[in-house]
Amino acid sequence: MRVYVALLRAVNVGGTGALAMSGLKAICERLGFRDVATYIQSGNVLFRSDEPETKVQSLLEAAITERMGKPPGVLLRSAGEIATAAAGSPFPHAKPNYLLVTFLAEPPPADALEKLVAPDGEEVRIIGREIYIHFPNGSGRSKLKLPALRPGTARNLNTVRKLAEMARAMEDGALPSP
């Protein structure tokens, strides 16, 4: 069975899109996914499935849309892809909590960085379907603008590393507690 990491967009952020992780876990279990585990309250769920990625995606999106009344946006990564994202930071000097990885369904357009506005010294790199952003002063007050980020969902590098660790453990047959 393949291990998937699903990252939900706009769930439990700023009081919108409320979905308890126990509810998300129950949805995944009803869909027949195995060894379901969630991590923190921001829409991260890991599970096993024999189904191909496209079917997993459509099943999960439909079930969550039914539950929430609107499509949340689900971005899937395999255990290997999340491990690559965790290890692939182009900013080794950045504190992990000051580095966000934005996950996209497709690679952004080749000219995506031409529309970048980074007034506080933010650094941005695109690697495949991920956009890495180092916020030297933190992301809370940043005035960074990059339209290519809109369809994605971001996690700080600490979270991405923990998801990679959990996915690896799930592949190995054991899952550490979050």
trRosetta pair geometry for C-beta under 8 A, 3 or more apart (Angstrom, degrees):
i j d omega theta_ij theta_ji phi_ij phi_ji
1 34 6.3 -11 168 48 169 130
1 48 4.0 59 130 174 130 114
1 49 6.3 142 -167 57 102 10
1 50 5.5 -72 -114 -66 80 69
2 48 6.7 151 75 -152 36 67
2 49 6.3 -33 62 67 86 64
2 50 7.3 125 14 -108 86 27
2 78 6.5 -63 -179 -129 111 101
2 79 7.9 -157 -177 0 70 99
3 46 6.6 2 -174 -173 96 100
3 47 7.5 172 -147 92 59 27
3 48 5.7 -38 -93 -94 59 73
3 78 6.8 94 80 -166 70 65
3 79 4.1 41 81 -44 121 117
3 167 5.2 139 137 -160 134 85
3 170 4.9 130 -122 102 135 120
3 171 5.2 -92 -9 -68 145 83
4 33 7.9 -83 47 -139 119 127
4 46 7.0 171 88 -149 51 54
4 47 5.9 -15 58 64 93 73
4 48 7.5 149 14 -106 80 23
4 49 6.2 -8 0 23 125 108
4 53 7.4 152 -107 -113 123 78
4 56 5.9 -167 -74 162 169 159
4 76 5.5 -32 -163 -156 113 107
4 77 7.3 136 -161 73 63 38
4 78 6.5 -52 -105 -105 56 47
4 79 7.9 -87 -74 -38 18 70
5 44 7.1 -15 -171 -165 94 86
5 45 7.6 158 -156 84 50 41
5 46 5.2 -20 -102 -98 70 82
5 76 7.1 139 75 -157 51 54
5 77 4.8 -20 62 65 102 90
5 78 7.5 70 16 158 85 4
5 79 7.0 116 -23 -85 103 48
5 81 7.9 -144 39 75 111 96
5 82 4.7 45 24 -56 152 147
5 163 5.4 83 -143 174 144 119
5 167 5.5 -59 -54 -77 115 130
6 28 7.9 -173 27 -95 143 125
6 43 8.0 -85 121 160 84 81
6 44 7.5 157 83 -154 58 39
6 45 4.9 -12 58 63 103 91
6 46 7.6 -176 19 -81 71 32
6 47 7.5 -2 -1 20 110 102
6 56 8.0 -140 -75 149 117 111
6 60 6.0 -128 -127 -178 155 164
6 74 5.5 -22 -164 -165 108 102
6 75 7.2 140 -158 72 55 44
6 76 5.5 -24 -100 -98 70 73
7 43 6.5 80 -172 116 47 96
7 44 6.0 -4 -108 -105 67 72
7 74 7.4 138 69 -161 46 51
7 75 4.6 -26 63 66 99 98
7 76 7.7 -175 19 -79 75 25
7 77 7.2 29 -8 3 110 105
7 103 5.4 85 65 53 152 150
7 153 5.1 -177 138 85 110 132
7 155 6.7 -105 -136 -32 132 125
8 11 4.2 22 114 -4 124 138
8 19 7.4 -57 125 61 166 143
8 24 7.4 -113 -23 -122 148 138
8 42 7.9 -176 64 142 90 55
8 43 3.0 -104 56 180 107 129
8 44 7.5 -129 17 -59 83 34
8 45 7.6 44 -22 5 106 102
8 64 7.1 -163 -121 -150 127 162
8 72 5.0 -2 -168 131 103 134
8 73 6.8 119 -165 82 55 67
8 74 5.9 -24 -102 -103 67 68
8 75 7.9 -176 -81 22 20 74
8 153 6.9 151 107 -116 26 170
9 43 7.3 -124 -11 111 16 159
9 72 5.7 160 62 153 70 73
9 73 3.2 -16 38 81 129 123
9 74 7.4 -123 5 -62 88 26
9 75 6.8 81 -43 -13 100 103
9 151 8.0 -52 -116 174 163 44
9 152 7.2 -174 -105 150 122 25
9 153 4.0 -135 -97 -68 77 117
10 13 5.9 -97 -143 37 44 122
10 16 6.4 -39 177 105 95 112
10 17 4.7 137 135 -30 79 159
10 72 5.9 -155 67 -157 89 76
10 73 6.5 77 20 33 100 116
10 153 7.4 -116 -18 -103 57 106
11 17 4.6 -112 -109 135 42 122
11 18 7.9 107 -165 -118 67 10
11 19 5.1 -45 -156 36 113 115
11 24 7.9 67 177 -77 155 135
11 42 6.6 123 84 -178 88 41
11 43 3.4 105 61 -65 132 130
11 72 5.5 27 -61 -159 101 138
12 17 6.4 -88 -22 96 37 89
12 18 6.2 75 -88 -119 68 48
12 19 6.5 -102 -41 45 95 68
12 41 4.9 -124 152 149 160 91
12 42 5.7 -130 77 -107 113 42
12 43 6.3 177 26 -34 103 89
13 16 6.3 -26 73 56 69 87
13 17 6.6 16 31 50 79 119
13 42 6.9 58 -67 -136 89 89
15 18 7.5 -22 -173 -59 43 101
17 43 8.0 -17 134 -61 126 134
17 68 6.6 13 -145 -155 70 140
17 70 8.0 -94 -104 71 88 114
17 72 6.1 106 -150 -120 127 104
19 23 5.5 -124 -173 81 75 126
19 24 5.7 82 144 -57 113 98
19 43 6.9 62 68 -92 120 92
19 64 7.3 -1 -118 -149 159 100
19 67 7.1 78 -119 119 114 126
19 68 6.2 -50 -71 -81 117 116
19 72 7.5 -40 -12 -83 148 153
20 23 4.4 97 63 1 85 104
20 24 7.1 -152 97 -4 47 83
21 24 5.2 -46 -146 36 42 115
21 25 6.2 48 152 -22 67 101
21 38 3.9 165 -173 128 116 162
21 40 7.9 169 -71 108 147 21
21 41 6.0 -111 -35 -109 114 59
21 45 7.6 171 -152 -80 87 96
22 25 5.6 -49 -147 35 32 114
22 26 6.4 35 151 -20 63 105
22 38 7.9 -110 -62 15 34 148
23 26 5.6 -52 -147 35 32 112
23 27 6.5 37 152 -22 64 101
23 67 6.9 147 163 -177 119 146
24 27 5.7 -49 -151 31 33 114
24 28 6.6 31 153 -16 64 105
24 38 5.9 99 82 -93 121 133
24 43 7.0 174 -98 -128 158 58
24 45 5.4 -143 144 -65 121 137
24 64 7.6 17 -119 -104 82 108
25 28 5.8 -57 -152 37 32 111
25 29 6.3 29 152 -18 66 107
25 36 5.0 139 -150 129 79 126
25 37 7.6 16 -113 -115 112 15
25 38 5.4 -95 -62 -27 102 114
25 45 6.8 -173 -83 -128 61 120
26 29 5.7 -55 -145 38 32 111
26 30 6.3 36 155 -21 65 105
27 30 5.8 -57 -151 35 29 112
27 31 6.6 26 152 -18 63 108
27 60 7.5 93 133 -140 117 69
27 63 4.9 142 -169 139 110 127
27 64 6.3 72 174 -76 164 70
27 67 6.3 -73 -89 -35 131 151
28 31 5.7 -58 -152 36 32 112
28 33 4.4 -53 174 52 89 133
28 36 4.4 141 100 -119 130 139
28 45 5.8 -167 -51 163 150 143
28 47 5.2 -159 177 -60 134 156
28 60 7.2 11 -98 -112 78 101
29 32 7.8 70 178 -57 33 13
29 33 6.5 -86 -84 60 31 80
29 36 5.4 -105 -61 8 82 148
30 63 7.1 160 82 -144 116 143
31 59 5.2 116 -151 151 129 124
31 60 6.7 -20 -77 -80 173 65
31 63 6.0 -95 -67 -37 117 159
32 49 7.4 89 105 -122 86 96
33 36 5.5 86 105 -73 108 104
33 47 3.8 25 163 159 126 146
33 48 6.6 145 -173 64 75 45
33 49 5.1 -49 -116 -69 80 103
33 56 7.8 80 -89 -136 114 103
34 47 6.4 132 61 -175 40 87
34 48 4.3 -36 69 65 97 103
34 49 7.0 161 18 -74 82 50
35 46 7.7 -44 117 118 91 89
35 47 6.1 151 77 -143 68 56
35 48 5.0 49 38 3 112 109
35 170 6.0 140 133 -146 138 108
35 175 6.6 154 -179 -29 111 143
36 45 6.5 -11 -164 -174 91 106
36 46 7.3 156 -151 84 43 52
36 47 4.5 -4 -99 -96 69 108
37 45 7.2 160 84 -155 41 60
37 46 4.9 -12 62 59 91 99
37 47 7.3 170 21 -72 61 61
37 166 6.4 -140 99 -179 138 129
37 170 7.3 -149 21 -80 130 126
37 175 5.5 -168 -43 172 157 149
37 178 7.4 160 169 -39 111 106
38 44 6.3 120 -165 84 66 66
38 45 5.0 -30 -100 -99 75 76
38 46 7.7 178 -87 18 26 71
38 178 7.7 -51 98 -29 54 150
39 44 4.4 -44 60 94 90 125
39 45 7.7 -178 14 -83 72 32
39 46 7.3 43 -14 -9 108 105
39 159 7.4 146 125 -156 123 87
39 162 6.2 167 -172 121 148 118
39 163 6.1 -157 47 -86 156 79
39 166 6.3 -146 -61 -17 137 164
39 178 4.9 169 -122 -109 80 138
40 44 6.3 44 53 29 82 122
40 159 6.8 -72 25 -122 144 113
40 178 7.1 -158 -38 174 63 146
42 155 7.3 145 105 -106 139 92
42 159 7.6 -30 56 -139 137 154
43 72 7.2 -158 -135 158 146 141
43 153 7.5 -80 89 -173 130 152
44 155 7.3 70 -78 -101 126 142
44 159 7.1 -155 -60 180 157 113
44 163 6.0 -110 -170 -94 134 121
46 163 7.0 169 -62 -154 118 82
46 166 5.5 -168 -10 124 163 118
46 167 5.8 -147 -132 -84 134 75
46 170 5.9 -161 149 -32 130 159
46 175 7.7 172 93 -131 134 130
48 170 6.8 -165 -56 165 99 118
49 56 5.4 137 79 -96 158 120
51 55 4.3 -109 174 88 117 122
51 56 5.0 148 94 -57 115 82
51 59 7.2 31 117 1 168 142
52 55 5.2 86 61 13 76 103
52 56 7.1 -143 98 -6 35 92
53 56 5.6 -57 -144 38 32 112
53 57 6.1 36 157 -24 67 107
53 76 5.7 173 -156 102 100 147
53 78 7.7 -72 -86 -59 122 93
54 57 5.6 -52 -149 34 29 116
54 58 6.5 21 157 -13 64 106
55 58 5.9 -56 -144 39 32 104
55 59 6.1 32 158 -18 67 109
56 59 6.0 -58 -145 39 26 110
56 60 6.1 19 161 -14 64 113
56 76 6.4 99 101 -106 119 156
57 60 6.2 -66 -147 40 22 105
57 61 6.1 17 161 -15 63 113
57 74 6.1 171 -147 93 71 118
57 76 5.6 -106 -82 -11 93 134
58 61 5.9 -55 -139 40 29 109
58 62 6.1 28 162 -19 64 109
59 62 6.1 -62 -149 37 24 108
59 63 6.3 17 159 -14 63 112
60 63 6.0 -59 -144 39 28 108
60 64 6.2 20 161 -12 66 111
60 74 5.1 144 108 -148 118 171
60 76 8.0 129 40 -69 150 113
61 64 6.1 -61 -142 42 26 104
61 65 6.0 29 158 -22 64 111
61 71 6.0 14 -171 -141 99 101
61 72 7.7 -151 -133 45 69 77
61 73 8.0 13 -118 -111 105 14
61 74 5.0 -133 -75 14 84 125
62 65 5.8 -56 -144 36 27 112
62 66 6.4 30 156 -21 62 105
63 66 5.7 -52 -150 33 30 113
63 67 6.5 25 153 -15 63 108
64 67 5.6 -56 -147 39 35 111
64 68 5.8 5 163 3 71 115
64 71 7.5 81 94 -140 99 49
64 72 5.3 -64 137 14 133 119
64 74 6.8 137 26 -58 148 120
65 68 6.4 -68 -131 52 24 90
65 69 7.4 -104 179 74 56 3
65 70 6.5 -92 -140 121 75 13
65 71 4.7 -13 -95 -85 113 63
65 72 7.3 -146 -75 -3 63 74
68 72 6.0 64 48 -51 162 105
73 151 7.3 -171 -138 -173 140 66
73 153 6.6 159 113 -45 121 116
75 103 4.6 143 131 121 153 119
75 104 7.1 -131 -123 -169 137 5
75 105 6.0 -127 -113 -73 90 68
75 152 7.0 32 -64 -145 155 66
75 153 5.8 -162 11 30 131 112
77 81 4.0 -134 -168 94 95 119
77 82 4.5 120 114 -56 131 84
77 85 6.9 -41 -151 -5 160 137
77 103 6.8 -94 -43 -142 123 139
78 81 4.6 95 48 6 76 102
78 82 7.1 -148 88 -3 39 84
78 167 8.0 123 150 -175 45 140
79 82 6.1 -57 -147 38 29 105
79 83 6.3 30 153 -20 64 109
79 164 7.6 110 -167 -144 65 58
79 167 3.7 178 -124 157 86 116
79 168 6.2 139 -175 -71 117 48
79 170 7.0 -149 -94 67 131 104
79 171 5.1 129 161 -49 176 127
80 83 5.6 -56 -147 36 31 113
80 84 6.3 33 154 -21 65 104
81 84 5.6 -50 -147 34 33 113
81 85 6.5 34 153 -19 64 104
82 85 5.6 -50 -148 36 35 113
82 86 6.3 38 151 -22 65 105
82 160 6.8 -160 -170 -166 85 78
82 163 5.3 -97 -180 118 140 107
82 164 4.8 -166 126 -88 94 75
82 167 5.3 110 63 7 135 159
83 86 5.7 -54 -148 36 31 112
83 87 6.2 13 159 -5 66 112
83 164 4.5 122 -94 -151 56 113
83 167 6.9 -129 -47 81 91 125
83 168 6.5 86 -84 -63 123 107
84 87 6.1 -66 -142 47 27 99
84 88 5.4 25 162 -29 66 125
85 88 5.9 -60 -128 36 22 112
85 101 5.7 106 174 -179 112 154
85 103 7.4 -7 -127 -91 159 100
85 130 5.3 152 -124 -74 106 159
85 160 5.6 -106 117 -170 106 130
85 164 7.4 -162 64 -70 83 120
86 89 7.9 -31 171 -29 29 95
86 157 7.3 119 -141 -162 63 76
86 160 4.7 -177 -92 133 79 96
86 161 4.7 124 -152 -93 119 55
86 163 7.4 -169 -67 66 124 84
86 164 3.9 -75 -12 -22 154 153
87 164 7.6 155 -27 -161 83 168
88 127 5.7 -153 147 112 132 161
88 130 7.5 114 84 68 130 146
88 132 7.8 -141 111 -56 87 138
89 92 6.5 133 101 -75 105 51
89 94 7.0 -123 171 49 133 117
89 99 6.2 33 -139 161 131 154
89 101 7.7 -97 -92 -75 88 111
89 132 5.9 146 -135 -139 66 146
89 157 6.1 14 -79 -118 139 135
90 125 4.2 -13 47 51 151 164
90 127 6.8 163 -35 -42 116 127
90 132 5.6 152 28 69 95 151
91 94 4.0 35 129 -9 118 122
91 99 5.8 -175 74 -111 128 130
91 123 6.0 136 -91 88 130 133
91 125 7.4 177 -36 10 93 124
91 132 6.4 -176 3 146 107 127
91 134 4.3 179 -148 -60 172 135
94 98 5.5 -136 -176 85 95 100
94 99 4.3 98 125 -60 139 118
94 123 7.9 -137 -68 53 128 122
94 134 4.2 -124 -95 -126 142 116
94 136 7.8 -106 -118 -88 90 63
94 157 7.5 122 104 -6 113 150
95 98 4.3 67 65 14 93 111
95 99 7.1 178 81 -12 45 92
96 99 5.9 -67 -144 38 32 108
96 156 6.4 94 148 154 73 99
96 157 3.9 -118 -154 81 80 111
96 158 4.5 106 132 -52 124 78
96 161 7.0 -36 -150 -4 141 134
97 156 5.2 21 -132 177 48 150
97 157 7.3 -109 -58 44 28 85
97 158 5.7 4 -73 -12 76 125
98 134 6.3 41 126 -161 92 68
98 135 5.1 -132 -173 68 79 77
98 136 6.7 62 169 -108 137 21
98 138 6.1 -85 -116 -91 92 48
98 139 7.4 167 -146 -27 55 84
98 156 7.8 57 -1 -144 14 114
99 132 6.5 -7 -174 -170 102 92
99 133 7.0 164 -154 83 54 47
99 134 5.1 -19 -102 -101 85 68
99 135 7.4 -172 -82 19 33 73
99 156 6.5 103 74 -159 55 73
99 157 4.4 21 81 -24 110 122
100 132 7.5 161 85 -154 49 45
100 133 4.9 -8 59 59 94 100
100 135 6.9 38 -2 -11 102 112
100 139 6.1 54 -31 -72 130 150
100 154 4.4 12 178 -175 119 124
100 155 7.0 150 -152 74 73 24
100 156 5.6 -54 -96 -95 63 56
100 157 7.6 -122 -89 -33 19 72
101 130 5.4 -19 -170 -165 98 118
101 131 7.4 148 -161 74 48 46
101 132 5.7 -17 -105 -100 72 69
101 133 8.0 -177 -81 22 27 71
101 154 6.6 155 77 -149 38 69
101 155 5.8 -21 59 63 90 76
101 156 7.6 109 12 -151 78 12
101 157 6.4 99 -22 -84 106 65
101 160 5.1 39 32 -61 141 151
102 130 6.7 145 72 -160 52 59
102 131 4.3 -12 56 58 109 98
102 132 7.9 -155 20 -68 74 24
102 133 6.9 41 -13 -4 106 111
102 149 5.2 -78 -147 -134 168 87
102 152 4.2 80 170 117 99 146
102 153 6.9 161 -151 78 68 22
102 154 4.4 -36 -91 -86 74 87
103 129 6.7 32 -160 130 62 98
103 130 6.0 -24 -100 -104 56 80
103 152 5.5 163 75 -161 41 103
103 153 5.6 -20 54 61 94 76
103 154 7.5 169 9 -90 70 35
103 155 7.4 17 -13 9 110 100
104 107 7.0 115 88 -104 130 18
104 108 6.2 138 -9 -52 177 81
104 129 4.8 -141 67 -174 84 80
104 130 7.1 -172 17 -84 85 30
104 131 6.9 61 -22 -10 117 99
104 148 7.6 -39 -84 165 148 88
104 151 6.2 68 -136 90 90 98
104 152 4.4 -60 -79 -86 71 110
105 129 7.1 -109 106 -155 10 127
105 151 6.7 -67 13 138 102 122
105 152 7.9 -154 -8 -94 65 69
106 129 6.5 -130 167 -116 10 103
107 126 7.3 94 -161 168 89 120
107 128 5.9 -102 -92 -180 104 39
107 129 5.3 -94 -74 -83 59 60
108 112 3.9 33 136 -67 128 155
108 126 5.9 -101 42 -131 115 143
108 131 6.7 38 -14 -64 137 118
108 148 3.9 33 -137 -158 141 132
109 112 5.1 140 64 -53 72 84
109 148 7.0 -136 31 -101 80 116
111 114 4.6 -27 179 11 86 127
111 115 7.5 75 134 -16 85 92
112 115 6.7 -69 -174 33 40 101
112 116 7.8 61 135 -48 66 94
112 126 6.4 91 68 -61 134 152
112 131 7.8 -111 133 -98 146 128
112 146 7.1 51 164 -175 93 101
112 147 7.7 -138 -150 71 78 80
112 148 3.9 29 -153 -56 121 151
113 116 4.9 -14 -163 -19 59 126
113 124 6.4 173 -119 100 104 120
113 126 6.8 -131 -48 -12 109 118
113 146 7.6 -17 -113 -134 49 115
113 148 8.0 -39 -58 9 47 144
115 145 7.6 -88 145 122 84 92
115 146 6.5 121 97 -138 90 54
115 147 5.4 -25 119 17 147 106
115 148 7.3 138 61 -19 120 92
116 124 5.9 -156 -129 44 144 149
116 144 7.7 -27 -164 -163 82 87
116 145 7.3 154 -157 85 37 63
116 146 5.1 4 -108 -96 73 98
117 143 7.2 -65 124 127 108 88
117 144 6.7 161 89 -154 68 40
117 145 4.0 18 47 46 111 102
117 146 7.4 -157 31 -58 63 62
118 121 7.0 -108 146 62 101 3
118 122 4.1 -123 -153 57 111 95
118 123 7.6 107 -178 -66 158 23
118 124 6.6 -151 -72 -12 143 113
118 144 5.3 14 -109 -116 68 89
118 146 8.0 21 -62 -52 91 107
119 143 5.0 -9 41 73 121 119
119 144 7.6 -151 24 -76 70 50
120 135 7.4 26 96 -154 124 76
120 136 7.0 -158 137 53 91 92
120 137 5.3 -88 167 29 129 128
120 141 7.9 118 -77 102 162 85
120 142 5.6 -122 36 -128 142 75
120 143 6.4 124 -21 31 107 85
120 144 7.1 -80 33 -51 101 84
121 136 5.1 -31 100 29 116 134
121 137 7.3 96 53 -12 107 102
122 133 5.9 -3 -179 -170 117 95
122 134 6.4 165 -158 81 63 57
122 135 5.5 -15 -110 -102 100 57
122 136 7.0 -152 -90 5 46 82
122 142 6.2 64 -61 -149 133 130
122 144 4.8 -6 22 -86 164 127
123 133 7.2 158 81 -154 51 47
123 134 4.3 6 52 48 100 110
123 136 7.7 73 -4 -37 94 99
124 131 6.5 -6 -165 -178 99 98
124 132 7.0 158 -152 84 47 57
124 133 5.2 -6 -102 -103 81 77
124 134 7.8 -147 -66 24 41 69
124 144 7.8 139 -58 -157 124 131
124 146 6.6 153 -126 -79 163 156
125 131 7.5 168 85 -156 40 54
125 132 4.9 -6 59 56 88 105
126 130 7.4 161 -155 90 53 49
126 131 5.3 -24 -102 -104 75 75
126 132 7.7 -171 -83 19 25 73
126 148 7.8 -31 -93 125 129 155
127 130 5.4 -13 68 67 83 97
127 132 6.6 24 9 -10 107 111
131 146 7.3 180 172 124 154 147
131 148 6.5 137 -69 111 153 114
131 149 6.3 -110 70 -92 153 81
131 152 6.9 180 25 19 113 172
133 139 7.6 82 111 -98 122 115
133 144 6.9 104 -161 164 138 169
133 146 7.9 -160 -88 18 131 149
133 154 7.8 -31 33 -132 120 135
135 138 5.5 -4 125 152 120 8
135 139 4.3 -165 -23 -67 172 68
135 142 5.3 -85 -135 -65 121 142
135 144 7.4 -104 -101 -20 99 139
137 141 7.0 -60 122 64 113 103
137 142 7.0 149 74 -79 97 84
138 141 6.8 55 88 25 100 84
138 142 7.2 -150 102 -38 53 98
139 142 5.1 -50 -148 5 46 129
139 144 7.8 -55 -138 23 78 127
146 149 4.9 81 88 -15 96 109
147 150 5.9 -21 -171 -12 56 116
148 152 7.8 28 140 -8 65 121
149 152 5.6 -82 -164 42 51 113
149 154 7.3 -1 -162 -52 110 117
155 159 4.1 -112 176 89 110 129
155 160 5.2 137 100 -55 118 83
155 163 7.4 24 138 -7 165 138
156 159 5.2 95 58 9 69 102
156 160 7.3 -136 102 -4 35 91
157 160 5.4 -52 -142 39 39 113
157 161 6.1 42 156 -22 68 104
158 161 5.9 -57 -151 36 28 111
158 162 6.5 26 153 -18 64 107
159 162 5.7 -55 -147 37 32 110
159 163 6.3 32 154 -18 66 105
160 163 5.8 -54 -148 37 31 111
160 164 6.4 33 152 -20 64 106
161 164 5.6 -54 -149 36 32 113
161 165 6.4 34 152 -20 65 104
162 165 5.5 -51 -148 35 33 114
162 166 6.3 32 153 -17 65 105
162 178 7.1 65 171 -139 127 85
163 166 5.7 -54 -145 39 32 111
163 167 6.2 33 155 -20 65 107
164 167 5.7 -53 -144 37 30 111
164 168 6.3 32 155 -20 64 106
165 168 5.8 -55 -148 36 28 111
165 169 6.4 27 153 -17 63 107
165 176 7.1 -34 138 39 107 128
166 169 5.7 -55 -147 38 31 111
166 170 6.3 33 153 -21 65 106
166 175 6.2 38 -160 -151 80 89
166 176 6.7 -114 -104 51 70 84
166 178 7.2 -5 -85 -86 134 82
167 170 5.6 -53 -148 35 32 113
167 171 6.5 35 151 -20 64 102
168 171 5.7 -52 -151 34 32 113
168 172 6.4 24 151 -12 64 109
169 172 5.6 -60 -147 43 33 109
169 174 5.1 -73 -178 91 92 72
169 175 5.0 125 115 -110 114 40
169 176 5.3 -115 -119 -5 174 84
170 173 7.7 76 -176 -52 28 11
170 174 7.7 -115 -86 75 29 29
170 175 5.0 30 -80 -85 76 101
